[in-house]
Amino acid sequence: MKGKIETAVYVKDKTEREVRIKTLENELVAFLTSVEVGEEMIGAAKHFFDEEVDAVVHKNVLDLASDPMGARWTRCANCTARWGS
């Protein structure tokens, strides 16, 4: 499922990304409904799915220095700031 989540999340178009994520969530719910689990388990699975989407985004932002919009981040070593002039 994680590979599918990454594929859904890493699309530049926000609308397309949301559609893909929602489609995956709907597939998960359809599967759980077909194996006749209760509503409580479906709710827990949806929560877990949301957590996994967040985890994929955060992991890639930190590890790959990339966000879902394709922006690249650079790390700054020895950064300093001064207050005033």
Short mmCIF file of the C-alpha atoms (twelve columns), coordinates in Angstrom:
data_MODEL
# 
_entry.id   MODEL 
# 
loop_
_atom_site.group_PDB 
_atom_site.id 
_atom_site.type_symbol 
_atom_site.label_atom_id 
_atom_site.label_alt_id 
_atom_site.label_comp_id 
_atom_site.label_asym_id 
_atom_site.label_seq_id 
_atom_site.Cartn_x 
_atom_site.Cartn_y 
_atom_site.Cartn_z 
_atom_site.pdbx_PDB_model_num 
ATOM 1  C CA . MET A 1  0.000   0.000  0.000  1 
ATOM 2  C CA . LYS A 2  2.882   2.373  0.770  1 
ATOM 3  C CA . GLY A 3  4.073   2.347  -2.853 1 
ATOM 4  C CA . LYS A 4  0.568   3.222  -3.986 1 
ATOM 5  C CA . ILE A 5  0.429   6.053  -1.470 1 
ATOM 6  C CA . GLU A 6  3.709   7.515  -2.737 1 
ATOM 7  C CA . THR A 7  2.466   7.310  -6.321 1 
ATOM 8  C CA . ALA A 8  -0.748  9.098  -5.341 1 
ATOM 9  C CA . VAL A 9  0.929   11.777 -3.222 1 
ATOM 10 C CA . TYR A 10 3.732   12.748 -5.576 1 
ATOM 11 C CA . VAL A 11 1.673   14.370 -8.316 1 
ATOM 12 C CA . LYS A 12 2.199   18.088 -8.960 1 
ATOM 13 C CA . ASP A 13 -1.455  18.883 -9.653 1 
ATOM 14 C CA . LYS A 14 -3.206  19.311 -6.286 1 
ATOM 15 C CA . THR A 15 -6.619  18.264 -7.579 1 
ATOM 16 C CA . GLU A 16 -5.217  15.115 -9.185 1 
ATOM 17 C CA . ARG A 17 -3.329  14.307 -5.972 1 
ATOM 18 C CA . GLU A 18 -6.488  14.637 -3.875 1 
ATOM 19 C CA . VAL A 19 -8.448  12.465 -6.319 1 
ATOM 20 C CA . ARG A 20 -5.770  9.753  -6.241 1 
ATOM 21 C CA . ILE A 21 -5.568  9.741  -2.445 1 
ATOM 22 C CA . LYS A 22 -9.363  9.600  -2.126 1 
ATOM 23 C CA . THR A 23 -9.494  6.765  -4.677 1 
ATOM 24 C CA . LEU A 24 -7.005  4.747  -2.629 1 
ATOM 25 C CA . GLU A 25 -8.977  5.382  0.535  1 
ATOM 26 C CA . ASN A 26 -12.195 4.303  -1.206 1 
ATOM 27 C CA . GLU A 27 -10.482 1.108  -2.419 1 
ATOM 28 C CA . LEU A 28 -9.411  0.366  1.154  1 
ATOM 29 C CA . VAL A 29 -12.932 0.906  2.476  1 
ATOM 30 C CA . ALA A 30 -14.421 -1.235 -0.321 1 
ATOM 31 C CA . PHE A 31 -12.028 -4.067 0.499  1 
ATOM 32 C CA . LEU A 32 -12.788 -3.897 4.211  1 
ATOM 33 C CA . THR A 33 -16.510 -3.803 3.500  1 
ATOM 34 C CA . SER A 34 -16.181 -6.887 1.267  1 
ATOM 35 C CA . VAL A 35 -14.572 -8.865 4.079  1 
ATOM 36 C CA . GLU A 36 -17.327 -7.639 6.388  1 
ATOM 37 C CA . VAL A 37 -15.410 -5.842 9.111  1 
ATOM 38 C CA . GLY A 38 -17.316 -3.482 11.360 1 
ATOM 39 C CA . GLU A 39 -17.632 0.272  11.039 1 
ATOM 40 C CA . GLU A 40 -15.240 0.738  13.957 1 
ATOM 41 C CA . MET A 41 -12.505 -1.133 12.081 1 
ATOM 42 C CA . ILE A 42 -13.186 0.839  8.912  1 
ATOM 43 C CA . GLY A 43 -12.868 4.072  10.887 1 
ATOM 44 C CA . ALA A 44 -9.588  2.863  12.386 1 
ATOM 45 C CA . ALA A 45 -8.312  1.866  8.941  1 
ATOM 46 C CA . LYS A 46 -9.170  5.314  7.531  1 
ATOM 47 C CA . HIS A 47 -7.294  6.937  10.402 1 
ATOM 48 C CA . PHE A 48 -4.310  4.649  9.818  1 
ATOM 49 C CA . PHE A 49 -4.430  5.457  6.088  1 
ATOM 50 C CA . ASP A 50 -4.319  9.208  6.837  1 
ATOM 51 C CA . GLU A 51 -1.390  8.637  9.186  1 
ATOM 52 C CA . GLU A 52 0.462   6.689  6.488  1 
ATOM 53 C CA . VAL A 53 -0.087  9.462  3.932  1 
ATOM 54 C CA . ASP A 54 1.354   11.960 6.420  1 
ATOM 55 C CA . ALA A 55 4.273   9.640  7.218  1 
ATOM 56 C CA . VAL A 56 5.172   9.238  3.532  1 
ATOM 57 C CA . VAL A 57 5.136   13.003 2.987  1 
ATOM 58 C CA . HIS A 58 7.170   13.754 6.118  1 
ATOM 59 C CA . LYS A 59 9.690   10.997 5.436  1 
ATOM 60 C CA . ASN A 60 10.303  12.218 1.911  1 
ATOM 61 C CA . VAL A 61 10.522  15.857 2.956  1 
ATOM 62 C CA . LEU A 62 13.159  14.982 5.551  1 
ATOM 63 C CA . ASP A 63 15.046  12.214 3.731  1 
ATOM 64 C CA . LEU A 64 14.798  13.281 0.109  1 
ATOM 65 C CA . ALA A 65 14.470  17.032 0.627  1 
ATOM 66 C CA . SER A 66 11.403  17.030 -1.611 1 
ATOM 67 C CA . ASP A 67 7.756   17.867 -1.042 1 
ATOM 68 C CA . PRO A 68 4.661   16.675 -2.979 1 
ATOM 69 C CA . MET A 69 4.712   19.792 -5.167 1 
ATOM 70 C CA . GLY A 70 8.192   18.912 -6.416 1 
ATOM 71 C CA . ALA A 71 9.973   21.686 -4.541 1 
ATOM 72 C CA . ARG A 72 13.531  20.903 -3.537 1 
ATOM 73 C CA . TRP A 73 14.796  21.868 -0.105 1 
ATOM 74 C CA . THR A 74 18.375  22.567 0.778  1 
ATOM 75 C CA . ARG A 75 19.845  22.055 4.187  1 
ATOM 76 C CA . CYS A 76 21.747  24.814 5.838  1 
ATOM 77 C CA . ALA A 77 24.735  24.109 8.035  1 
ATOM 78 C CA . ASN A 78 26.141  26.676 10.429 1 
ATOM 79 C CA . CYS A 79 23.275  29.122 9.939  1 
ATOM 80 C CA . THR A 80 23.398  32.216 12.089 1 
ATOM 81 C CA . ALA A 81 21.089  35.137 12.653 1 
ATOM 82 C CA . ARG A 82 21.547  38.536 14.276 1 
ATOM 83 C CA . TRP A 83 18.997  40.585 16.107 1 
ATOM 84 C CA . GLY A 84 19.005  44.220 15.051 1 
ATOM 85 C CA . SER A 85 21.777  45.845 13.069 1 
# 
